[in-house]
Amino acid sequence: MDLLTNPIKDYPWGSRTAIAALTGRQATGPEAEMWFGAHPSGSSTLVRDGTELTLADAVAADPAGMLGDQVIERFGERLPYLMKLIAVERPLSLQVHPDAGQAAAGYARGDANYSDPWHKPELIYALTPFTGLAGFRSPEQAATMIDRLHVPELRPVVARLEDGDLIGALRVLLETPQPRRRLVEAVVWAASSVHHPDYALVVRLARQYPEDPAVLAPLLLRRHELAPGETLFLGAGVLHCYLSGFGVEVMACSDNVLRAGLTGKRIDVPELLRVTRADAQPLPVTAVDGAFIPPCPEFLLRLVTSGRRRELAGGVPRIVLCTEGVAEVGAAHAAELKLGPGESVFIPASDGDVTIAVDGIAFCVEPQV
């Protein structure tokens, strides 16, 4: 077993307190994500024989011992999952993730949108109340929400919705010609007079992005409010935007994101429209004996709480993260380690059967094999 040091991503939408408080530090700026895994854009590190190396390099040096035969046979010589702490202080970009075929094809043709040849299904577990937009409303409801603003420039969007064409409506909205600022100002003026949280969110987004018609996303998409302990799984093609909250996120080990707005990062509206599915919706995932098992093979997430002792068969790579109290982690072929809040450990397949005992809260991620 190896204690991990994990990189923090300082994206501007991050919190200055959530990750820092959990890990007992003072933040110097926004901290959006802490990554636990072996992705090349932010691999965890460990120390062996006095030398620091990345988890990615450790896996490459001994794939059989680190991953196990079952994982290599199914996913190749790579850690197939990535876990994160995600702290959302401001809304993220309006985005979607490709499916496995789209990711492989985009990467193969050298499309700059695809940094990995893998898909990126993801599961969010709420540590605090967590809010996001995900999946389209019905065309009828979206048409009513937008038409209620009485903004003439939005009539083409409403017309597409009245025809049942959600992707067409999104295309018309996102490809609105200049001057966009005038449209957003008209939307803000109209939305300010409607007392409803989705219209208030439109106004909030418009203050941050005054020339971006994607501020109307709350009227097109469903809003999801997660209580602590609740989850949401987002597969390929689900248009979404996280708004606020702190949680544990697990995904296939990929960083493929297609963005349509509400960001200063790269935007590719045509590719996002090609990948987005009008019928794709997020799914709640209910724990079975403490395990959240989403409909993708790259990962499952185990929750271990006070008084529970988990005994798990060896042979697969695991990462254990403590978020509260103390977690004691042992393995058949490794000395026991104690983890405090924010501390994590990588357990290679070769360490054998694993025991996790917790006085607090801990999470364990592993592949489904």
Secondary structure as GFF3:
##gff-version 3
##sequence-region A 1 369
A	DSSP	beta_strand	2	3	.	.	.	ID=ss1
A	DSSP	beta_strand	8	9	.	.	.	ID=ss2
A	DSSP	alpha_helix	18	23	.	.	.	ID=ss3
A	DSSP	beta_strand	33	37	.	.	.	ID=ss4
A	DSSP	beta_strand	45	48	.	.	.	ID=ss5
A	DSSP	beta_strand	51	54	.	.	.	ID=ss6
A	DSSP	alpha_helix	55	61	.	.	.	ID=ss7
A	DSSP	alpha_helix	63	67	.	.	.	ID=ss8
A	DSSP	alpha_helix	69	75	.	.	.	ID=ss9
A	DSSP	beta_strand	81	88	.	.	.	ID=ss10
A	DSSP	beta_strand	94	96	.	.	.	ID=ss11
A	DSSP	alpha_helix	100	108	.	.	.	ID=ss12
A	DSSP	beta_strand	122	126	.	.	.	ID=ss13
A	DSSP	beta_strand	130	136	.	.	.	ID=ss14
A	DSSP	alpha_helix	139	147	.	.	.	ID=ss15
A	DSSP	three_ten_helix	152	154	.	.	.	ID=ss16
A	DSSP	alpha_helix	155	162	.	.	.	ID=ss17
A	DSSP	alpha_helix	166	174	.	.	.	ID=ss18
A	DSSP	alpha_helix	180	191	.	.	.	ID=ss19
A	DSSP	alpha_helix	197	208	.	.	.	ID=ss20
A	DSSP	three_ten_helix	213	216	.	.	.	ID=ss21
A	DSSP	alpha_helix	217	220	.	.	.	ID=ss22
A	DSSP	beta_strand	221	226	.	.	.	ID=ss23
A	DSSP	beta_strand	231	234	.	.	.	ID=ss24
A	DSSP	beta_strand	240	252	.	.	.	ID=ss25
A	DSSP	beta_strand	258	261	.	.	.	ID=ss26
A	DSSP	alpha_helix	269	275	.	.	.	ID=ss27
A	DSSP	beta_strand	291	292	.	.	.	ID=ss28
A	DSSP	beta_strand	300	305	.	.	.	ID=ss29
A	DSSP	beta_strand	309	312	.	.	.	ID=ss30
A	DSSP	beta_strand	318	331	.	.	.	ID=ss31
A	DSSP	beta_strand	334	339	.	.	.	ID=ss32
A	DSSP	beta_strand	344	347	.	.	.	ID=ss33
A	DSSP	three_ten_helix	349	351	.	.	.	ID=ss34
A	DSSP	beta_strand	354	366	.	.	.	ID=ss35
###
